[in-house]
């Protein structure tokens, strides 16, 4: 089992180190190889996704990814910014499906921005299409507005687009995920305004005929955003496009108390995957030993389950995380009075001890 380890920028190296520590404690036959990505790769080689890093990722069974991004690179042309590395990996590996579970652990209900009774027991899975939509649609760019009240003014434009096969494959993955849970799928779009969303809705409805045991509901994205803060436990599996999924997954993250708790998996049709925490590189706290590594550790568990066929080992990690939370150990982002504040490495050590 070959794993490409790409720590990236900011706190990436700190949190990935703890996930690797946990993986090594499982005594599995894992081969890991490290490479630069993001801002550190640009500083070393002039590109955020060097050819050697890309080849390593393509040849691996799975990629364990930290985070990319640093303010000092904000003035670079867009193609050279650190964030282009993750977009390039998604495109090159065909990672079309992003799975983001939002689970509110019993010990963290007080940390949510919502009342405890609204989030206690929350377990939502957001399935986001990852390689289409306005993020990748062409044409895009800047130009002089050709017509209208502001003709001649500078305008920026992007293209939202989806094909039927793109929607079909993400819909199948979402329906299959729903089958393994509560058999309820919510498809989110903006079909009352966008032609792209109407195609999305029509296609998901057609795919639903192959899953008669799953209940399907359609929901406009603005309503979905409202329901996530009004009655989030009424939702189970959500499937949506790239743009809406980006926004809704971060909203769902805050319901759990901290985005530092949320893992994610990005899969292609061969179940090769890239696994990363849902949060960013947080360069403002890098090197301070205060970052929460649990999202990355839980991402490693998802890697074992989805790409490496080691569901038992994945469950060991997930149970160990529950144990350390029950012991009252907290990094600063989830700390509250009466719990014990620990560093990034101390949290990783605690998870290793809890594996048994």
C-alpha positions as CSV (number, residue, x, y, z in Angstrom):
1,X,0.0,0.0,0.0
2,X,1.8,3.1,-1.3
3,X,0.9,6.5,0.2
4,X,2.1,9.8,-1.2
5,X,2.5,12.2,1.8
6,X,2.2,15.9,0.8
7,X,2.3,18.1,3.9
8,X,2.1,21.5,2.1
9,X,2.1,24.9,3.8
10,X,1.4,26.4,7.2
11,X,0.3,23.9,9.7
12,X,0.3,21.2,7.1
13,X,3.6,19.6,8.2
14,X,2.5,19.6,11.9
15,X,-0.9,17.9,11.4
16,X,0.3,15.4,8.8
17,X,3.2,14.4,11.1
18,X,0.6,13.3,13.7
19,X,-1.5,11.4,11.2
20,X,1.6,9.6,10.0
21,X,2.5,8.8,13.7
22,X,-0.9,7.2,14.1
23,X,-0.7,5.2,10.9
24,X,2.7,3.8,11.9
25,X,1.3,2.7,15.2
26,X,-1.2,0.4,13.4
27,X,1.6,-1.9,12.3
28,X,0.3,-2.1,8.7
29,X,2.5,-2.6,5.6
30,X,2.4,1.0,4.4
31,X,5.1,2.5,2.1
32,X,5.1,6.3,2.5
33,X,7.0,8.8,0.3
34,X,7.1,12.6,1.0
35,X,7.1,15.4,-1.5
36,X,6.6,19.2,-1.6
37,X,3.4,20.8,-2.7
38,X,1.9,24.3,-2.6
39,X,3.9,27.3,-1.5
40,X,6.9,25.3,-0.3
41,X,7.1,23.6,-3.7
42,X,6.9,27.0,-5.4
43,X,9.8,28.3,-3.2
44,X,11.9,25.3,-4.0
45,X,11.1,24.7,-7.7
46,X,9.0,27.6,-9.0
47,X,5.8,25.7,-9.3
48,X,3.2,24.7,-6.7
49,X,2.7,21.2,-8.2
50,X,6.1,20.0,-9.5
51,X,6.1,17.2,-12.1
52,X,7.9,14.9,-9.5
53,X,5.1,15.5,-7.0
54,X,2.4,14.9,-9.5
55,X,4.0,11.6,-10.7
56,X,4.3,10.4,-7.1
57,X,0.6,11.1,-6.5
58,X,-0.4,9.4,-9.7
59,X,1.5,6.2,-8.8
60,X,0.3,6.0,-5.2
61,X,-2.7,4.1,-3.9
62,X,-3.7,7.2,-1.9
63,X,-2.5,10.7,-1.1
64,X,-2.3,12.1,2.4
65,X,-2.5,15.8,2.0
66,X,-2.0,18.6,4.5
67,X,-3.0,22.1,3.3
68,X,-1.7,24.7,0.9
69,X,-1.8,28.5,0.9
70,X,0.3,31.3,2.3
71,X,-0.4,35.1,2.2
72,X,3.0,35.8,1.0
73,X,2.2,34.2,-2.3
74,X,-1.1,36.2,-2.8
75,X,0.5,38.5,-5.4
76,X,1.6,35.7,-7.7
77,X,-0.2,35.1,-11.0
78,X,-3.1,32.7,-10.4
79,X,-1.5,29.7,-12.1
80,X,1.4,29.8,-9.6
81,X,-0.4,30.3,-6.4
82,X,-0.2,27.4,-3.9
83,X,-4.0,26.7,-4.1
84,X,-3.5,25.7,-7.8
85,X,-1.7,22.5,-6.5
86,X,-4.9,21.0,-5.1
87,X,-6.9,21.9,-8.2
88,X,-4.2,20.4,-10.3
89,X,-4.2,17.2,-8.3
90,X,-8.0,16.9,-8.5
91,X,-7.9,17.3,-12.3
92,X,-4.9,15.0,-12.9
93,X,-6.2,12.2,-10.7
94,X,-9.8,12.6,-11.8
95,X,-11.0,13.1,-8.2
96,X,-14.6,13.9,-8.9
97,X,-16.2,13.0,-5.6
98,X,-15.5,14.7,-2.3
99,X,-17.0,13.1,0.8
100,X,-17.2,15.4,3.9
101,X,-18.7,13.9,7.0
102,X,-19.9,16.5,9.6
103,X,-20.2,14.7,12.9
104,X,-20.8,16.5,16.2
105,X,-19.2,14.4,18.9
106,X,-21.0,14.2,22.2
107,X,-18.2,16.0,24.1
108,X,-18.2,18.9,21.7
109,X,-21.9,19.9,21.5
110,X,-21.1,23.0,23.6
111,X,-18.6,24.2,21.1
112,X,-21.1,24.4,18.2
113,X,-22.5,27.7,17.2
114,X,-25.9,26.2,17.6
115,X,-27.8,25.1,20.7
116,X,-26.7,21.7,21.9
117,X,-30.1,20.1,21.3
118,X,-29.9,21.0,17.6
119,X,-26.5,19.4,17.1
120,X,-26.3,16.5,19.6
121,X,-26.0,13.4,17.5
122,X,-25.5,15.3,14.3
123,X,-24.1,13.1,11.5
124,X,-24.4,14.5,8.0
125,X,-22.4,13.4,4.9
126,X,-21.9,16.0,2.2
127,X,-21.1,14.5,-1.3
128,X,-19.6,17.3,-3.5
129,X,-18.9,17.0,-7.2
130,X,-15.3,18.2,-7.4
131,X,-14.0,18.5,-11.0
132,X,-16.7,20.5,-12.8
133,X,-18.9,23.5,-12.3
134,X,-17.7,27.1,-12.3
135,X,-14.3,26.3,-10.9
136,X,-13.2,24.5,-14.0
137,X,-15.7,25.7,-16.7
138,X,-14.4,27.5,-19.8
139,X,-14.3,30.2,-21.0
140,X,-13.2,32.3,-18.2
141,X,-11.2,35.5,-17.8
142,X,-11.4,39.3,-18.0
143,X,-12.5,41.5,-20.9
144,X,-14.2,44.7,-21.7
145,X,-18.0,44.2,-21.3
146,X,-19.4,43.9,-24.8
147,X,-22.9,45.2,-24.1
148,X,-25.3,46.4,-21.5
149,X,-25.3,49.5,-19.3
150,X,-21.6,49.1,-18.5
151,X,-20.4,48.3,-22.0
152,X,-16.7,48.9,-22.3
153,X,-16.0,48.5,-18.5
154,X,-13.7,45.7,-17.3
155,X,-15.6,42.6,-16.3
156,X,-14.6,39.2,-15.0
157,X,-16.5,36.1,-16.2
158,X,-16.6,32.4,-15.3
159,X,-18.6,29.6,-16.8
160,X,-20.8,27.2,-14.8
161,X,-21.3,24.0,-16.7
162,X,-22.0,20.3,-16.2
163,X,-22.5,17.4,-18.5
164,X,-25.0,14.5,-17.9
165,X,-22.2,11.9,-17.3
166,X,-20.6,14.1,-14.7
167,X,-23.8,14.4,-12.8
168,X,-24.7,10.8,-13.2
169,X,-21.4,9.5,-11.6
170,X,-21.6,11.7,-8.5
171,X,-25.3,10.9,-8.1
172,X,-24.5,7.2,-8.2
173,X,-21.9,7.6,-5.5
174,X,-24.4,9.7,-3.3
175,X,-27.2,7.2,-3.7
176,X,-24.9,4.3,-2.8
177,X,-23.7,6.2,0.3
178,X,-27.3,6.9,1.3
179,X,-28.1,3.2,1.0
180,X,-25.5,2.5,3.7
181,X,-27.0,5.1,6.0
182,X,-30.6,6.3,6.5
183,X,-31.7,5.8,2.8
184,X,-32.4,9.5,2.4
185,X,-30.7,11.8,-0.1
186,X,-31.1,15.5,-0.5
187,X,-29.9,16.9,-3.9
188,X,-29.1,20.6,-3.7
189,X,-29.3,23.0,-6.7
190,X,-30.6,26.3,-7.9
191,X,-32.9,25.0,-10.7
192,X,-35.3,27.9,-10.4
193,X,-32.6,30.2,-11.8
194,X,-29.7,28.2,-13.4
195,X,-30.0,26.1,-16.5
196,X,-27.0,24.1,-15.2
197,X,-29.0,23.3,-12.1
198,X,-32.0,22.2,-14.0
199,X,-29.9,19.7,-15.9
200,X,-28.5,18.6,-12.5
201,X,-32.0,18.1,-11.1
202,X,-33.3,16.2,-14.2
203,X,-30.2,13.9,-14.2
204,X,-30.4,13.1,-10.4
205,X,-34.1,12.4,-10.8
206,X,-33.3,9.9,-13.6
207,X,-30.6,8.2,-11.7
208,X,-33.0,7.8,-8.7
209,X,-35.0,5.2,-10.7
210,X,-32.1,2.8,-10.1
211,X,-32.4,3.3,-6.3
212,X,-36.1,3.0,-5.4
213,X,-35.2,2.1,-1.8
214,X,-33.7,5.6,-1.3
215,X,-35.9,8.6,-0.7
216,X,-34.9,11.6,-2.8
217,X,-35.7,15.2,-2.1
218,X,-34.6,18.3,-4.1
219,X,-33.7,21.5,-2.3
220,X,-32.6,24.9,-3.5
221,X,-29.2,25.9,-2.2
222,X,-30.5,28.9,-0.2
223,X,-33.0,26.7,1.6
224,X,-30.3,24.1,2.2
225,X,-28.1,26.7,3.8
226,X,-31.0,27.7,6.1
227,X,-32.0,24.2,7.0
228,X,-28.4,23.4,8.0
229,X,-28.7,25.9,10.8
230,X,-32.4,25.4,11.5
231,X,-32.8,21.7,11.7
232,X,-29.6,20.0,10.6
233,X,-30.4,16.6,11.9
234,X,-33.2,16.3,9.4
235,X,-30.6,16.0,6.7
236,X,-28.5,12.9,6.2
237,X,-26.7,12.7,2.8
238,X,-26.4,15.8,0.7
239,X,-25.2,15.8,-2.9
240,X,-24.5,19.0,-4.8
241,X,-22.2,20.7,-7.3
242,X,-18.7,22.1,-6.8
243,X,-19.6,25.7,-5.9
244,X,-22.5,25.0,-3.6
245,X,-20.7,22.1,-2.0
246,X,-17.7,24.2,-1.2
247,X,-19.9,26.7,0.7
248,X,-22.3,24.2,2.4
249,X,-19.5,21.9,3.6
250,X,-17.8,24.8,5.5
251,X,-21.2,25.8,7.0
252,X,-21.8,22.2,8.1
253,X,-18.3,22.1,9.6
254,X,-19.1,24.9,12.0
255,X,-22.1,23.0,13.4
256,X,-19.7,20.5,14.8
257,X,-17.8,22.9,16.9
258,X,-14.6,23.3,14.9
259,X,-13.5,22.8,11.3
260,X,-10.4,21.3,12.9
261,X,-12.4,18.1,13.5
262,X,-13.6,17.5,10.0
263,X,-11.8,15.1,7.6
264,X,-12.5,14.7,3.9
265,X,-11.9,12.2,1.0
266,X,-11.7,12.9,-2.7
267,X,-12.1,9.8,-4.8
268,X,-11.9,8.9,-8.5
269,X,-13.6,6.0,-10.2
270,X,-10.8,3.6,-9.2
271,X,-11.2,4.6,-5.5
272,X,-7.8,6.1,-5.6
273,X,-8.2,9.1,-3.2
274,X,-6.7,12.2,-1.8
275,X,-7.3,12.7,1.9
276,X,-7.1,16.0,3.7
277,X,-8.6,18.0,6.5
278,X,-11.4,20.3,5.6
279,X,-9.6,23.3,7.0
280,X,-6.8,25.4,5.5
281,X,-3.1,26.0,6.1
282,X,-3.6,28.6,8.9
283,X,-0.1,30.2,8.4
284,X,-0.9,32.6,11.3
285,X,-0.5,29.7,13.8
286,X,2.1,27.6,12.0
287,X,4.9,26.4,14.2
288,X,3.1,27.2,17.5
289,X,2.1,23.6,18.2
290,X,-1.6,24.6,18.7
291,X,-3.2,23.2,15.5
292,X,-5.8,20.5,15.9
293,X,-4.5,17.3,14.1
294,X,-7.7,15.3,14.6
295,X,-9.2,16.2,11.2
296,X,-6.1,14.9,9.5
297,X,-6.0,11.8,11.6
298,X,-9.6,11.1,10.8
299,X,-8.8,11.7,7.1
300,X,-6.1,9.0,7.4
301,X,-8.9,6.7,8.8
302,X,-11.0,7.5,5.7
303,X,-8.0,6.7,3.5
304,X,-7.7,3.2,5.2
305,X,-11.5,2.6,4.6
306,X,-12.0,3.9,1.1
307,X,-8.7,3.4,-0.8
308,X,-6.8,0.8,1.2
309,X,-9.6,-1.6,2.2
310,X,-8.7,-1.6,5.8
311,X,-12.0,-0.8,7.5
312,X,-11.0,-2.4,10.8
313,X,-7.9,-0.2,11.1
314,X,-10.0,2.8,10.2
315,X,-12.5,2.0,13.0
316,X,-9.6,1.7,15.5
317,X,-8.5,5.3,14.7
318,X,-12.1,6.6,14.9
319,X,-12.7,5.0,18.2
320,X,-9.3,6.3,19.5
321,X,-10.4,9.8,18.6
322,X,-13.6,9.3,20.6
323,X,-11.6,8.1,23.5
324,X,-9.3,11.1,23.7
325,X,-12.2,13.4,23.5
326,X,-13.9,11.5,26.3
327,X,-10.7,11.9,28.4
328,X,-11.2,15.6,28.1
329,X,-8.1,16.3,25.9
330,X,-8.5,19.4,23.8
331,X,-6.4,21.5,21.4
332,X,-7.1,25.3,21.8
333,X,-9.8,25.4,19.0
334,X,-12.1,23.1,21.0
335,X,-10.9,23.9,24.5
336,X,-13.4,24.9,27.2
337,X,-13.2,25.2,31.0
338,X,-12.9,21.9,32.7
339,X,-11.0,20.2,29.9
340,X,-7.3,19.7,29.4
341,X,-5.5,21.8,26.8
342,X,-2.9,19.9,24.9
343,X,-0.5,20.6,22.0
344,X,-0.6,19.2,18.4
345,X,1.9,16.5,19.1
346,X,0.4,15.7,22.5
347,X,-3.0,15.1,20.9
348,X,-1.3,12.8,18.3
349,X,0.4,10.9,21.1
350,X,-2.9,10.5,23.0
351,X,-4.6,9.0,19.9
352,X,-1.7,6.5,19.5
353,X,-2.1,5.4,23.2
354,X,-5.9,5.1,22.7
355,X,-5.6,2.8,19.8
356,X,-5.4,-0.2,22.2
